[in-house]
Amino acid sequence: TDEQGRHLAQLIRTLLEQKVRTIEPTEEDQAAWIAEVVAGIPAFRAFQETCTPSVYNYEGRVTDSVQHNAFHPAGPLAYIERLRQWREDGSFKGFARTFEGV
């Protein structure tokens, strides 16, 4: 999407400016993100189970493994806003970084 492209472009530009060599999410932040998405699974599953079987709901076969592909529980606009705030903060909270020359 346009939002993902903007997010990645700004992220890459910032990382290059700061001479960041590597960046990866911390285990703690990964666990927090998974917990947030998993908390929304009951609503996701209920929605998927009421839909006409199609490619969008795995032909009506909503399994536990499928649920882990759930969307952000607050929806796409809340997710986009979260990304924007994270970029503007600039602290890269939840990520470990290494820098060039260090």
N, C-alpha and C positions, 0 to 999 in steps of 0.2 A: 504494500500500500504506500501511498505518498507519505503517511506518517512514519512508517518504518524506515523509508528511505531518508527522510529528514533526520530522524533519530540517529541512524547509522552514520550519515554524513557528518553531522555535528559531533558525534562521539569520536569518530576517526580524526577529524580536524583537531579537536581538543587534545586527544592522546598524542598526536604528532607534535603539537605545539609544546606540550609538557614533556616531550621526549620519553614517553612511556614505552618501554620495550615489550612488556607482557601485562596482561590484565586477565583475571579470572575471578569468578564469584567465590566468596568464602563458603566453607561448608555450613556455617551457621546461617548465612543468608539464603543458601540453597534450600536448607531445611525449612526456613521460615516461608519462603515462596511456595514450596510444595504444600505446606500446611494451609496456606491461604487458598490455594487453588482447590485442594481436597475439601476444604470446608464448604465450597460451593457445589460439590458433586451431587448432593441430594436434589437440589433444584434442577441441575443440568440433566440428571437421570430422569426425573419426573417429566421434564419437557420432552426429552428424546423419546420416552415411552409412549407419549400421546400423539406423536407425529405419524403420518402415513409412512410406511417403510420406504426408504430411499437411500441414495448414496450419502445424504447428509446425516442420517442416523444409523448408518451401518446396517441398512435393510431391516431395521427393527431389532437387531441383536446388540443391545447395549450391555456389554460385559464389563467386569471390573477393570480389565486392561484398557478398554476403550475410554473409560471415564478419566483416565490420566491424561487424555488429550483435551480435557475440558478447557473452556475459555476462562478468562479472568472473571471471577464471580460477580463483580460489580459492572461488567459489560465493557465494550470497547472504548467508549468515551472516557470512562474512569481510568482505564489502563493507559490511554494516550495522555491524559492529564498527569498521571503518575510518572510516566517517562519524561514529560516536559519538566516537571518539578525536579526530578532527579538530575536532569541535564543542567538546569539553571543553578541548582545547589553547587554543582561542580566538585563535590568532595569525593565522589565515587564510593559513597557509603555501600558497604557490603562487598567490595571488591579488593582483592590484593593486587598490588601493582609492583613491577620492577621498572627501573629507569635505565636509560642508556648511560654507559660510563660508570655505573655503580656496581 
